[in-house]
Protein backbone atom coordinates (compact mmCIF):
# COMPACT_ATOMS: atom_id res chain seq x y z
CA UNK A 1 0.00 0.00 0.00
CA UNK A 2 1.36 3.39 -0.95
CA UNK A 3 1.52 6.12 1.66
CA UNK A 4 2.69 9.64 2.46
CA UNK A 5 4.54 8.74 5.67
CA UNK A 6 8.02 9.75 4.50
CA UNK A 7 6.77 12.97 2.92
CA UNK A 8 4.87 14.06 6.03
CA UNK A 9 7.67 12.95 8.37
CA UNK A 10 10.24 15.01 6.45
CA UNK A 11 7.94 18.06 6.27
CA UNK A 12 7.73 17.97 10.06
CA UNK A 13 11.49 17.47 10.46
CA UNK A 14 11.16 14.13 12.24
CA UNK A 15 13.78 11.39 11.91
CA UNK A 16 12.78 7.76 11.40
CA UNK A 17 14.28 6.94 14.82
CA UNK A 18 12.12 9.56 16.53
CA UNK A 19 8.95 8.35 14.85
CA UNK A 20 9.75 4.72 15.64
CA UNK A 21 10.32 5.50 19.32
CA UNK A 22 7.10 7.51 19.56
CA UNK A 23 5.10 4.64 18.04
CA UNK A 24 6.88 1.81 19.85
CA UNK A 25 8.23 0.15 16.70
CA UNK A 26 11.68 -0.29 15.17
CA UNK A 27 13.29 2.13 12.74
CA UNK A 28 13.31 -0.75 10.25
CA UNK A 29 9.51 -0.92 10.52
CA UNK A 30 9.26 2.78 9.64
CA UNK A 31 11.64 2.30 6.72
CA UNK A 32 9.63 -0.70 5.45
CA UNK A 33 6.38 1.26 5.73
CA UNK A 34 7.81 4.22 3.83
CA UNK A 35 9.11 1.95 1.06
CA UNK A 36 5.85 0.04 0.73
CA UNK A 37 7.38 -3.27 1.79
CA UNK A 38 5.13 -3.53 4.85
CA UNK A 39 1.47 -2.75 5.38
CA UNK A 40 0.70 -1.61 8.91
CA UNK A 41 -1.82 -3.15 11.22
CA UNK A 42 -4.98 -1.13 11.74
CA UNK A 43 -3.69 -0.18 15.18
CA UNK A 44 -0.38 1.12 13.79
CA UNK A 45 -2.17 2.98 10.99
CA UNK A 46 -4.29 4.80 13.57
CA UNK A 47 -1.21 5.58 15.69
CA UNK A 48 0.53 7.07 12.66
CA UNK A 49 -2.48 9.16 11.71
CA UNK A 50 -2.90 10.46 15.26
CA UNK A 51 0.81 11.20 15.59
CA UNK A 52 0.77 13.31 12.42
CA UNK A 53 -2.71 14.79 13.13
CA UNK A 54 -4.09 13.60 9.79
CA UNK A 55 -6.73 11.11 8.74
CA UNK A 56 -5.83 7.59 7.67
CA UNK A 57 -7.09 8.50 4.20
CA UNK A 58 -4.62 11.40 4.05
CA UNK A 59 -1.76 9.12 5.08
CA UNK A 60 -2.45 6.00 3.00
CA UNK A 61 -3.39 5.57 -0.65
CA UNK A 62 -5.93 2.80 -1.07
CA UNK A 63 -5.63 0.88 -4.33
CA UNK A 64 -8.12 -1.83 -5.09
CA UNK A 65 -6.71 -5.10 -6.33
CA UNK A 66 -7.94 -6.48 -9.66
Residue frames as qw, qx, qy, qz and C-alpha x, y, z in Angstrom:
[[0.000, 0.889, 0.457, 0.000, 0.00, 0.00, 0.00],
 [0.395, 0.447, -0.028, 0.802, 1.36, 3.39, -0.95],
 [0.397, -0.782, -0.407, 0.255, 1.52, 6.12, 1.66],
 [0.206, 0.850, -0.059, 0.481, 2.69, 9.64, 2.46],
 [0.747, -0.612, -0.137, 0.221, 4.54, 8.74, 5.67],
 [0.670, -0.067, 0.072, 0.736, 8.02, 9.75, 4.50],
 [0.164, 0.576, 0.262, 0.756, 6.77, 12.97, 2.92],
 [0.444, -0.807, -0.205, -0.331, 4.87, 14.06, 6.03],
 [0.796, -0.471, -0.095, 0.368, 7.67, 12.95, 8.37],
 [0.575, 0.109, 0.104, 0.805, 10.24, 15.01, 6.45],
 [0.037, -0.711, -0.256, -0.653, 7.94, 18.06, 6.27],
 [0.589, -0.776, -0.116, -0.192, 7.73, 17.97, 10.06],
 [0.180, 0.735, -0.571, 0.317, 11.49, 17.47, 10.46],
 [0.792, -0.388, 0.389, -0.266, 11.16, 14.13, 12.24],
 [0.148, 0.484, -0.851, -0.142, 13.78, 11.39, 11.91],
 [0.731, -0.055, -0.616, -0.287, 12.78, 7.76, 11.40],
 [0.422, 0.001, -0.763, 0.489, 14.28, 6.94, 14.82],
 [0.187, -0.019, 0.372, -0.909, 12.12, 9.56, 16.53],
 [0.670, -0.013, -0.252, -0.698, 8.95, 8.35, 14.85],
 [0.672, 0.013, -0.741, -0.009, 9.75, 4.72, 15.64],
 [0.222, -0.001, -0.706, 0.673, 10.32, 5.50, 19.32],
 [0.367, -0.005, 0.186, -0.911, 7.10, 7.51, 19.56],
 [0.765, 0.045, -0.296, -0.570, 5.10, 4.64, 18.04],
 [0.687, -0.368, 0.592, -0.207, 6.88, 1.81, 19.85],
 [0.925, 0.356, 0.129, 0.037, 8.23, 0.15, 16.70],
 [0.684, -0.277, 0.308, 0.601, 11.68, -0.29, 15.17],
 [0.093, 0.661, -0.279, -0.691, 13.29, 2.13, 12.74],
 [0.107, -0.093, 0.883, 0.448, 13.31, -0.75, 10.25],
 [0.211, 0.566, 0.787, -0.122, 9.51, -0.92, 10.52],
 [0.157, 0.809, 0.115, -0.555, 9.26, 2.78, 9.64],
 [0.023, -0.485, 0.636, 0.600, 11.64, 2.30, 6.72],
 [0.167, 0.161, 0.944, 0.236, 9.63, -0.70, 5.45],
 [0.222, 0.712, 0.581, -0.325, 6.38, 1.26, 5.73],
 [0.106, 0.765, -0.144, -0.618, 7.81, 4.22, 3.83],
 [0.025, 0.388, -0.764, -0.515, 9.11, 1.95, 1.06],
 [0.751, 0.132, -0.155, -0.628, 5.85, 0.04, 0.73],
 [0.410, 0.240, -0.880, 0.013, 7.38, -3.27, 1.79],
 [0.162, -0.229, -0.859, 0.429, 5.13, -3.53, 4.85],
 [0.333, -0.551, -0.382, -0.664, 1.47, -2.75, 5.38],
 [0.077, -0.265, 0.623, -0.732, 0.70, -1.61, 8.91],
 [0.126, -0.422, -0.880, 0.176, -1.82, -3.15, 11.22],
 [0.138, -0.787, -0.434, -0.417, -4.98, -1.13, 11.74],
 [0.558, -0.755, -0.199, 0.283, -3.69, -0.18, 15.18],
 [0.541, -0.272, 0.195, 0.772, -0.38, 1.12, 13.79],
 [0.197, 0.494, 0.475, 0.701, -2.17, 2.98, 10.99],
 [0.302, -0.864, -0.360, -0.180, -4.29, 4.80, 13.57],
 [0.613, -0.606, -0.032, 0.506, -1.21, 5.58, 15.69],
 [0.462, 0.062, 0.333, 0.819, 0.53, 7.07, 12.66],
 [0.003, 0.674, 0.467, 0.572, -2.48, 9.16, 11.71],
 [0.456, -0.846, -0.271, 0.046, -2.90, 10.46, 15.26],
 [0.640, -0.384, 0.072, 0.661, 0.81, 11.20, 15.59],
 [0.307, 0.107, 0.372, 0.870, 0.77, 13.31, 12.42],
 [0.227, 0.489, 0.396, -0.744, -2.71, 14.79, 13.13],
 [0.362, 0.243, -0.528, -0.729, -4.09, 13.60, 9.79],
 [0.866, 0.061, 0.209, -0.450, -6.73, 11.11, 8.74],
 [0.687, -0.129, 0.686, 0.203, -5.83, 7.59, 7.67],
 [0.639, 0.655, 0.388, 0.106, -7.09, 8.50, 4.20],
 [0.158, 0.964, -0.212, -0.028, -4.62, 11.40, 4.05],
 [0.404, -0.645, 0.643, 0.089, -1.76, 9.12, 5.08],
 [0.481, -0.061, 0.851, 0.203, -2.45, 6.00, 3.00],
 [0.433, 0.351, -0.400, -0.728, -3.39, 5.57, -0.65],
 [0.674, 0.093, 0.692, -0.242, -5.93, 2.80, -1.07],
 [0.357, 0.390, -0.623, -0.576, -5.63, 0.88, -4.33],
 [0.867, 0.047, 0.312, -0.385, -8.12, -1.83, -5.09],
 [0.317, -0.294, 0.850, 0.301, -6.71, -5.10, -6.33],
 [0.503, 0.218, -0.504, -0.667, -7.94, -6.48, -9.66]]
